[in-house]
Amino acid sequence: CLTHGNFCAVINSPEFTEAGCETIDVDEMMKQFNANNNNLINWSLVRRYFDESPESGSWILKKAEEAGVKAIIPAPIPAVKFEGKQIAGAKGMADLAEQKGAEVFFNCPGVQLVVDGSGAVTGVIGESANGYIQFNAKKGVVLATGDYGNNRDMLAKWCPGALPFENFYNPPYNDGEGHLMGLWAGARMQEAPHPKMVHVHHYVGDGDKNAPMRKAPWLNVNDYGDRFMDESTLYEHRWNQAVKYPDVHATQIFDGNYEQYYAQMPNQVDPANDGTLEDFIEWGFAFKADSIEELAKVADFPADHLKATVERYNELVAGGRDDDYMKPMEFMYPIDTPPFYAIRRQYVISVITGGLEVDDNCNVVDEEWNPIPGLYAVGNVQGGMFGGTDYPFDITGLSLGRAMTFGYVVGRDLIKA
């Protein structure tokens, strides 16, 4: 659950508040979050997350220290990240668990839940290189198998809006096996369409680096060299316009004064793993030229379209008003000083955040909303935390934050059971 992404949200944990993290008004955030999720959230589940987040945040810091993993608090953002990316945190916790006597089976995906005559889940069958292994559960089975962004059939059924996009993360382990095992055991699936997180990167890969300024609202053009949206719209919603064009990508266009302009733009902070523009030009993901016509050639746009688009954009900048898409002028800068740049941005699935319905104890429920004995779900195999069509950015790192918090909560509560 912690192997991708940048941040795990931690709400109002004392160690984080002392480190300078923002304090969240939970009541107001609950109302805002529900509204931004189209009144589709499981209210009691979300409330449980906020109630439990402080304790889980304190716990993860202690366990990271015990595991020898460096936990970083990126104040004022209320979150935790790990040196070496989230995978380092996950591996460190797994190593610590093994030191304490746990047995970890790698390359052994779950393929079927074991269900007894009463309908209770009593174990899971995994498939290893040496054949099938049945794991019998003493207190319960916890599904923590991630999303289904690499399962095209599941996307077609529950998140068809994501079908035009490739999945960002490789290798493609997020194939929905946990969702499917739960359904075969009688679980209820969250109503479609499921929310999707579609981000803009420079390529489909492992996420080590992005070309810089991916959130910056520079002039964006489509595959034909034409402008097609207000580029300052919410980062998580920009794909809704790009999806109309063949390659579902956009290309940023800006000029030689970009460093000066970028420094003046409010709220345009990109993740710290951004690479340099020069590197991405060398690698062929960005382009540089001394004229717009030459830029069109190297970036493969119709020169007449791109030239007309840039001329119109400069006209709007000079006029002090974006009559075409109403972008605020604080994000509008001329494109008239060579060299000229283009960065092609690919819109890709980061994660699908819909899953099996649960109660506020993370106990998976059946079609009649009755808890299935012995079956729990956390992380992106769990439904009810998000609604609507797109993942909302009310809180940075909430997808990973809920995975961490509910993973902790279920483990703690099962030990006490």
C-alpha positions in Angstrom: 0.0 0.0 0.0 3.0 2.4 0.4 5.0 1.5 -2.7 4.1 4.4 -5.0 3.5 8.1 -4.6 5.2 10.8 -2.6 3.3 11.5 0.6 1.2 9.7 3.3 -1.2 12.3 4.7 -1.1 12.5 8.5 -3.8 14.6 10.2 -3.2 16.5 13.4 -0.6 14.1 14.9 1.3 15.8 17.7 4.7 15.1 16.3 3.7 16.5 12.9 2.1 19.6 14.4 5.2 20.3 16.4 7.2 20.0 13.2 5.2 22.8 11.7 2.6 20.9 9.7 -0.7 22.5 9.1 -3.5 21.8 11.6 -6.7 20.6 9.9 -10.2 21.6 11.0 -11.7 18.2 10.7 -15.3 19.2 10.7 -14.8 21.8 7.9 -12.6 19.4 6.0 -15.2 16.6 6.2 -17.8 18.9 4.7 -15.5 20.1 2.0 -14.3 16.6 1.2 -17.8 15.3 1.0 -18.8 18.1 -1.3 -15.8 17.5 -3.6 -16.6 13.8 -3.7 -20.2 14.5 -4.8 -21.7 13.3 -1.5 -20.6 9.7 -2.4 -18.2 9.1 0.5 -18.8 6.5 3.3 -19.1 9.2 6.0 -18.4 7.1 9.0 -15.3 5.5 7.3 -13.9 8.9 6.4 -14.6 10.1 9.9 -12.8 7.1 11.3 -9.7 8.0 9.2 -9.6 11.5 10.7 -10.0 10.1 14.2 -7.3 7.5 13.8 -4.8 9.4 11.7 -3.0 11.2 14.7 -2.3 7.8 16.4 -1.2 6.1 13.2 1.1 9.0 12.4 2.9 8.8 15.7 3.1 5.0 15.2 4.7 5.2 11.8 7.4 7.5 13.0 8.4 5.1 15.8 8.4 2.1 13.5 10.4 3.9 10.9 13.0 4.7 13.5 13.0 1.1 14.7 13.3 -0.2 11.1 16.2 2.2 10.3 14.2 4.0 7.7 14.4 7.8 7.5 11.0 9.3 7.8 10.7 12.9 6.5 8.0 15.4 7.6 7.5 17.8 4.7 6.1 20.7 6.8 3.9 22.6 6.3 2.3 19.7 4.4 0.8 17.4 7.0 2.3 14.2 5.7 5.2 11.7 5.9 7.5 10.5 3.2 10.5 8.2 3.3 14.1 8.6 2.1 14.4 6.3 -0.9 10.7 6.8 -1.8 7.7 5.0 -0.4 9.0 1.6 -1.4 11.9 2.1 1.1 9.4 2.6 3.9 7.4 -0.6 2.9 10.6 -2.7 2.6 11.9 -1.4 5.9 8.6 -2.3 7.7 8.6 -5.8 6.1 12.2 -6.4 7.2 11.3 -5.3 10.8 8.3 -7.6 10.8 10.5 -10.5 9.7 12.9 -9.6 12.5 10.0 -9.9 14.9 9.0 -13.4 13.6 6.7 -12.7 10.7 7.1 -14.7 7.5 6.9 -12.7 4.3 6.1 -14.4 1.0 7.2 -12.5 -2.1 6.1 -13.4 -5.6 3.1 -15.2 -4.2 0.0 -13.4 -5.3 -3.3 -14.2 -3.8 -5.7 -16.0 -6.2 -8.6 -17.2 -4.0 -10.1 -16.6 -0.6 -11.0 -19.7 1.5 -14.6 -19.4 2.6 -16.3 -21.9 5.1 -19.8 -23.1 5.0 -21.1 -20.1 7.0 -19.6 -17.6 4.5 -16.8 -16.6 6.8 -13.3 -16.0 5.2 -10.8 -18.3 6.9 -7.8 -18.1 4.7 -6.3 -17.3 1.3 -4.6 -19.3 -1.4 -1.5 -17.9 -3.0 0.4 -19.0 -6.1 4.1 -19.3 -5.9 6.7 -20.6 -8.3 6.4 -24.0 -6.6 2.6 -24.2 -6.8 -0.3 -23.1 -4.6 0.0 -22.4 -0.9 -3.0 -22.1 1.5 -2.6 -19.7 4.3 -5.1 -20.2 7.1 -6.2 -17.2 9.1 -6.6 -17.2 12.9 -8.3 -13.8 13.1 -8.9 -12.6 9.6 -7.7 -11.9 6.1 -6.7 -8.4 5.2 -6.8 -7.4 1.5 -4.1 -4.8 0.8 -3.6 -5.5 -2.8 -3.8 -2.0 -4.3 -5.9 -0.9 -7.3 -6.8 -2.4 -10.7 -5.3 0.2 -13.0 -3.7 -2.5 -15.2 -6.8 -4.6 -15.6 -8.5 -3.3 -18.8 -11.6 -5.4 -18.2 -12.1 -4.0 -14.7 -11.6 -0.5 -16.0 -14.2 -1.0 -18.7 -16.8 -2.1 -16.1 -16.0 0.2 -13.1 -13.9 3.1 -14.4 -14.4 3.4 -18.2 -13.2 7.0 -18.1 -9.7 5.7 -17.5 -9.6 3.4 -20.5 -7.9 5.9 -22.9 -4.9 6.2 -20.6 -1.9 4.0 -20.0 -1.0 2.9 -16.4 2.0 4.9 -15.1 3.5 2.4 -12.8 5.5 -0.6 -13.9 5.7 -3.6 -13.5 1.9 -4.0 -13.9 1.2 -5.7 -10.6 -1.9 -3.6 -9.8 -4.3 -5.9 -11.6 -7.2 -6.0 -9.2 -6.7 -9.5 -7.8 -7.9 -8.4 -4.3 -11.1 -6.8 -5.7 -11.8 -10.0 -7.6 -11.1 -12.3 -4.7 -13.5 -10.2 -2.6 -16.2 -10.3 -5.2 -15.9 -14.1 -5.5 -16.4 -14.3 -1.7 -19.6 -12.2 -1.9 -18.4 -8.7 -1.4 -20.2 -5.6 -2.5 -18.3 -3.4 -5.0 -18.5 0.4 -4.7 -20.9 1.9 -7.3 -19.4 2.8 -10.6 -17.9 4.9 -11.9 -14.9 4.7 -9.6 -12.7 7.7 -9.0 -9.5 7.8 -10.9 -6.2 9.7 -10.3 -4.9 10.8 -13.7 -1.7 12.7 -13.5 0.5 14.3 -16.1 4.1 13.0 -16.4 6.6 12.9 -19.3 6.4 9.2 -20.0 5.1 5.9 -18.8 7.6 4.4 -16.4 8.6 4.1 -12.8 8.3 7.7 -11.7 11.9 8.3 -10.7 11.9 11.7 -12.3 9.6 14.1 -14.2 10.5 16.8 -16.6 10.3 20.1 -14.6 7.2 22.3 -14.2 4.6 19.7 -14.9 2.0 21.6 -12.9 2.9 25.0 -14.4 0.0 26.5 -16.4 2.1 27.4 -19.5 0.3 27.5 -22.9 -0.9 23.9 -23.6 -1.5 22.7 -27.2 -3.1 19.5 -28.4 -1.8 17.1 -31.1 -2.6 19.6 -33.8 -0.8 22.6 -32.2 -4.0 24.3 -31.1 -4.7 25.6 -27.6 -7.6 23.7 -26.0 -8.1 24.7 -22.3 -7.6 27.1 -19.4 -4.2 25.7 -18.3 -4.6 27.0 -14.7 -7.5 24.7 -14.0 -7.0 22.1 -11.3 -4.1 19.8 -12.0 -6.3 16.7 -11.4 -8.9 17.8 -14.0 -6.7 18.9 -16.9 -7.0 15.4 -18.5 -10.7 16.0 -19.1 -9.8 18.2 -22.1 -6.7 16.2 -23.2 -8.7 13.0 -23.5 -10.5 14.4 -26.5 -7.4 14.1 -28.7 -5.8 11.0 -30.2 -2.7 10.6 -28.0 -4.4 12.0 -24.8 -1.4 14.2 -24.1 -0.7 17.9 -24.0 2.4 19.9 -24.8 3.6 22.9 -22.8 5.0 25.9 -24.8 7.0 28.6 -23.2 10.0 30.9 -24.0 13.5 31.8 -22.9 12.2 33.9 -20.0 10.5 30.9 -18.3 12.6 30.9 -15.2 11.6 34.5 -14.4 7.9 33.8 -15.2 7.8 30.6 -13.3 9.2 32.2 -10.2 6.3 34.7 -10.3 3.5 32.1 -10.6 1.7 31.4 -7.3 1.2 27.8 -6.0 3.2 26.1 -8.7 5.4 23.8 -6.5 6.2 20.5 -8.2 7.5 17.4 -6.5 11.2 17.4 -5.5 12.0 14.6 -7.9 11.8 16.8 -10.9 14.8 16.5 -13.3 16.4 19.3 -15.3 15.0 20.7 -18.5 18.4 20.1 -20.3 18.3 16.4 -19.4 14.9 16.0 -20.8 15.8 17.8 -24.0 18.7 15.4 -24.4 16.4 12.4 -23.8 13.9 13.6 -26.3 11.0 14.4 -24.0 11.4 18.1 -24.4 12.3 20.3 -27.3 14.2 23.6 -27.8 14.4 25.8 -30.9 15.2 29.4 -32.0 11.9 30.0 -33.6 8.3 28.8 -33.3 8.5 27.3 -36.8 11.6 25.3 -35.9 9.9 24.2 -32.6 6.9 23.0 -34.6 9.2 20.9 -36.8 11.2 19.3 -34.0 8.1 18.7 -31.8 6.0 17.4 -34.8 3.3 20.0 -35.0 1.7 21.7 -38.0 3.8 24.9 -38.2 0.9 27.1 -39.3 -1.3 26.0 -36.4 1.4 26.4 -33.7 2.4 29.8 -35.1 -1.2 31.0 -35.1 -1.7 29.6 -31.6 1.3 31.4 -30.2 0.4 34.7 -31.9 -3.1 34.6 -30.5 -1.8 33.8 -27.0 0.5 36.8 -27.2 -2.3 38.9 -28.4 -4.4 37.9 -25.3 -1.4 38.6 -23.0 -0.9 42.1 -24.5 -4.6 42.8 -24.2 -4.7 41.9 -20.5 -7.6 39.4 -20.8 -7.9 35.8 -21.9 -11.1 36.0 -24.0 -10.6 32.4 -25.2 -10.5 30.4 -21.9 -10.6 33.0 -19.1 -7.2 32.0 -17.6 -6.2 34.5 -14.9 -3.6 36.9 -16.1 -1.3 36.0 -13.3 -0.6 32.8 -15.2 -0.3 34.5 -18.7 3.1 35.4 -20.0 4.3 36.2 -23.5 6.0 33.7 -25.7 8.3 35.9 -27.8 11.8 35.5 -26.6 14.0 32.7 -28.0 14.9 30.0 -27.3 11.4 28.5 -27.4 10.6 25.3 -25.5 8.1 22.5 -25.7 7.5 19.7 -23.1 5.3 16.8 -24.2 3.2 15.7 -21.2 1.5 12.2 -21.1 -1.7 11.9 -19.1 -1.6 8.5 -17.3 -3.4 6.6 -14.6 -1.7 6.8 -11.2 -4.3 4.9 -9.4 -8.0 3.9 -9.3 -9.4 4.7 -5.9 -12.6 2.6 -5.9 -13.0 -0.7 -4.3 -14.9 -3.1 -2.1 -17.4 -1.5 0.3 -16.5 -1.8 4.0 -17.9 -0.7 7.3 -16.0 1.8 9.5 -14.0 -1.1 10.9 -12.7 -1.9 7.4 -14.7 -5.1 7.5 -15.8 -5.9 3.9 -19.6 -6.1 3.5 -21.8 -8.2 1.3 -24.5 -7.0 -1.1 -26.9 -6.4 1.8 -24.2 -4.4 3.7 -23.7 -7.2 6.2 -20.0 -7.6 7.3 -18.4 -10.7 5.9 -16.7 -12.4 8.9 -13.0 -12.5 8.7 -12.5 -10.3 5.6 -11.0 -6.8 5.7 -9.8 -4.3 3.1 -7.4 -1.4 3.3 -5.8 0.9 0.8 -7.0 1.1 -2.8 -8.8 -2.2 -2.7 -11.1 -0.5 -0.2 -14.1 1.5 -1.4 -16.0 4.3 0.2 -13.3 6.8 0.9 -13.6 8.6 -2.4 -16.5 9.3 -4.8 -17.2 11.1 -8.1 -15.1 10.7 -11.2 -11.7 12.1 -10.1 -9.5 11.9 -7.1 -9.7 15.2 -5.1 -6.7 17.0 -3.8 -8.2 18.4 -0.7 -5.4 16.8 1.3 -2.0 16.0 -0.1 -1.2 12.3 0.1 -4.7 11.2 1.2 -4.7 8.0 -0.9 -1.5 6.7 0.8 -2.5 8.3 4.1 -5.7 6.2 4.3 -3.8 3.1 3.4 -1.3 3.7 6.1 -3.9 4.6 8.8 -6.3 1.8 8.1 -3.5 -0.7 7.7 -2.4 0.3 11.2 -6.0 0.3 12.6 -6.9 -3.1 11.3 -3.7 -4.7 12.5 -4.1 -3.1 15.9 -7.7 -4.1 16.3 -7.2 -7.7 15.1 -4.4 -8.2 17.6 -6.8 -7.1 20.4 -9.7 -9.3 19.0 
